[in-house]
């Protein structure tokens, strides 16, 4: 999915969520990956100061960019482990964007 950010004055927030199969820990793992217009990659629930490390313990992930760069942002949902598929999901985004 791609979205065009029209203003850097409005924060960009992208959220992914899915209902996982019952288990003691996460059964299926989907990752939210967001790529800005210059190619910088962000992952859901990742720190902006840490190494790129996808979240492997939560079924909800968020990327929040306080001052997003104007231009085309790419949003990917990647199944890194889906032994009980298919895995439906939903994502939402807010900001000064046009899909």
Residue frames as qw, qx, qy, qz and C-alpha x, y, z in Angstrom:
[[0.000, 0.891, 0.454, 0.000, 0.00, 0.00, 0.00],
 [0.427, 0.146, -0.009, 0.892, 1.26, 3.52, -0.70],
 [0.122, -0.885, -0.423, 0.153, 0.23, 6.84, 0.81],
 [0.408, 0.516, 0.016, 0.753, 1.30, 10.34, -0.13],
 [0.384, -0.623, -0.387, 0.561, 2.15, 12.57, 2.81],
 [0.269, 0.792, 0.290, 0.465, 1.25, 16.14, 1.94],
 [0.132, -0.867, 0.183, -0.443, 2.56, 17.97, 5.02],
 [0.587, 0.122, -0.647, 0.471, 5.32, 17.40, 7.54],
 [0.199, -0.387, 0.318, -0.842, 3.44, 19.51, 10.09],
 [0.819, -0.221, 0.063, -0.525, 0.96, 16.74, 10.87],
 [0.347, -0.402, 0.845, -0.062, 2.30, 13.56, 12.54],
 [0.673, 0.185, -0.588, -0.409, 1.95, 10.31, 10.63],
 [0.477, -0.257, 0.752, -0.374, 0.65, 7.29, 12.53],
 [0.661, 0.176, -0.610, -0.400, 0.22, 3.82, 11.04],
 [0.521, -0.288, 0.682, -0.425, -1.25, 0.97, 13.08],
 [0.558, 0.129, -0.762, -0.301, -1.52, -2.76, 12.34],
 [0.496, -0.222, 0.653, -0.528, -3.62, -5.21, 14.33],
 [0.623, 0.073, -0.678, -0.384, -4.77, -8.79, 13.96],
 [0.796, -0.361, 0.280, -0.398, -6.46, -11.51, 16.04],
 [0.195, 0.468, -0.862, -0.017, -3.97, -14.28, 16.63],
 [0.766, -0.162, -0.593, -0.187, -4.77, -17.95, 17.23],
 [0.672, -0.689, 0.141, -0.234, -4.98, -18.99, 20.91],
 [0.828, 0.188, -0.377, 0.370, -1.70, -20.06, 22.46],
 [0.633, -0.597, -0.203, 0.450, 0.74, -19.36, 25.28],
 [0.242, -0.514, 0.222, 0.792, 2.57, -16.89, 23.05],
 [0.449, 0.591, -0.186, -0.643, 2.15, -15.36, 19.61],
 [0.783, 0.166, 0.593, 0.086, 1.30, -18.08, 17.06],
 [0.573, 0.627, 0.306, 0.430, 1.29, -16.07, 13.83],
 [0.359, -0.607, -0.010, 0.708, 3.59, -13.10, 13.47],
 [0.435, 0.762, 0.311, 0.366, 2.92, -10.22, 11.09],
 [0.459, -0.388, -0.047, 0.798, 5.28, -7.25, 10.90],
 [0.242, 0.937, 0.241, -0.078, 4.53, -3.67, 9.94],
 [0.582, -0.146, 0.254, 0.759, 7.23, -2.16, 7.72],
 [0.219, 0.933, 0.246, -0.145, 7.07, 1.47, 6.61],
 [0.627, 0.025, 0.253, 0.736, 9.44, 3.03, 4.08],
 [0.042, 0.813, 0.161, -0.559, 9.71, 6.81, 3.74],
 [0.594, 0.797, 0.034, -0.102, 10.31, 8.70, 0.46],
 [0.124, 0.810, -0.574, -0.016, 14.10, 8.54, 0.92],
 [0.750, 0.197, -0.631, -0.022, 14.12, 4.80, 1.59],
 [0.088, -0.358, 0.723, -0.584, 14.47, 4.87, 5.39],
 [0.594, -0.240, -0.734, -0.226, 12.82, 1.80, 6.88],
 [0.338, -0.334, 0.516, -0.713, 10.82, 1.79, 10.11],
 [0.406, -0.159, -0.894, -0.101, 9.24, -1.23, 11.80],
 [0.555, -0.616, -0.292, -0.477, 6.19, -1.43, 14.03],
 [0.728, -0.683, -0.059, -0.005, 6.88, -0.84, 17.72],
 [0.790, 0.128, -0.101, 0.591, 10.54, -0.19, 16.88],
 [0.332, -0.790, -0.054, 0.513, 12.63, 2.51, 18.47],
 [0.500, 0.862, -0.035, 0.074, 14.01, 5.16, 16.13],
 [0.109, -0.836, 0.535, -0.056, 17.37, 4.91, 17.90],
 [0.702, -0.268, 0.660, -0.010, 17.74, 1.13, 17.93],
 [0.065, -0.204, 0.839, 0.500, 18.72, -1.29, 15.22],
 [0.628, 0.055, -0.343, -0.697, 15.97, -2.41, 12.87],
 [0.007, 0.052, -0.972, 0.230, 14.31, -5.15, 14.88],
 [0.497, -0.289, -0.495, -0.652, 10.77, -6.30, 14.06],
 [0.510, -0.282, 0.501, -0.640, 8.39, -6.92, 16.98],
 [0.450, 0.070, -0.868, -0.199, 7.89, -10.67, 17.50],
 [0.121, -0.167, -0.852, 0.481, 5.70, -10.59, 20.64],
 [0.271, 0.410, 0.398, -0.775, 2.67, -8.38, 19.88],
 [0.343, 0.451, 0.766, 0.303, -0.30, -8.64, 17.53],
 [0.131, 0.958, 0.255, 0.006, -0.62, -4.84, 17.37],
 [0.615, -0.127, 0.119, 0.769, 2.14, -2.64, 15.99],
 [0.125, 0.959, 0.224, -0.122, 2.46, 1.10, 15.44],
 [0.557, 0.125, 0.103, 0.814, 4.82, 3.38, 13.53],
 [0.075, -0.936, -0.297, 0.172, 4.61, 7.01, 14.64],
 [0.546, 0.199, 0.115, 0.805, 6.53, 9.76, 12.84],
 [0.147, -0.691, -0.364, 0.607, 6.31, 13.18, 14.46],
 [0.221, 0.750, -0.174, -0.598, 7.45, 15.14, 11.41],
 [0.782, 0.199, 0.559, 0.192, 7.04, 12.93, 8.35],
 [0.179, -0.308, 0.500, 0.789, 8.85, 13.72, 5.13],
 [0.601, 0.509, 0.094, -0.609, 6.54, 14.79, 2.31],
 [0.336, 0.418, -0.738, -0.410, 6.10, 12.31, -0.53],
 [0.836, -0.009, -0.422, -0.351, 5.26, 8.67, -1.12],
 [0.364, -0.429, 0.751, -0.347, 5.40, 6.32, 1.87],
 [0.638, 0.083, -0.709, -0.289, 5.21, 2.55, 1.35],
 [0.588, -0.342, 0.516, -0.520, 3.40, 0.40, 3.91],
 [0.578, 0.191, -0.773, -0.178, 4.02, -3.34, 3.99],
 [0.756, -0.359, 0.379, -0.395, 2.56, -6.09, 6.14],
 [0.481, 0.440, -0.756, -0.058, 4.90, -9.08, 6.10],
 [0.916, -0.321, 0.017, -0.240, 4.12, -12.50, 7.53],
 [0.115, 0.665, -0.727, 0.128, 7.38, -13.59, 9.10],
 [0.012, 0.052, -0.985, 0.163, 5.81, -16.69, 10.67],
 [0.629, 0.036, 0.026, -0.776, 2.28, -17.85, 9.80],
 [0.010, -0.103, 0.994, 0.028, 1.88, -21.55, 10.67],
 [0.199, 0.500, 0.806, -0.246, -1.92, -21.12, 11.08],
 [0.091, 0.275, -0.228, -0.929, -2.88, -19.11, 8.01],
 [0.313, 0.546, 0.075, 0.773, -4.28, -17.32, 6.31],
 [0.332, -0.444, -0.472, 0.686, -4.00, -14.46, 8.81],
 [0.091, 0.826, 0.383, 0.403, -6.46, -11.58, 8.30],
 [0.420, -0.311, -0.249, 0.815, -5.36, -8.15, 9.52],
 [0.119, 0.919, 0.338, 0.164, -6.32, -4.51, 9.47],
 [0.491, -0.159, -0.097, 0.851, -4.26, -1.35, 9.37],
 [0.044, 0.932, 0.359, 0.025, -5.13, 2.30, 9.70],
 [0.520, 0.056, -0.026, 0.852, -3.23, 5.49, 9.09],
 [0.063, -0.933, -0.334, 0.114, -3.70, 9.10, 10.13],
 [0.408, -0.391, 0.194, 0.802, -1.98, 12.31, 9.15],
 [0.387, 0.699, -0.065, -0.598, -2.11, 14.66, 6.19],
 [0.310, -0.186, 0.860, 0.360, -2.15, 11.82, 3.67],
 [0.697, 0.386, -0.097, -0.596, -3.80, 10.83, 0.46],
 [0.705, -0.100, 0.700, 0.050, -4.05, 7.16, -0.46]]
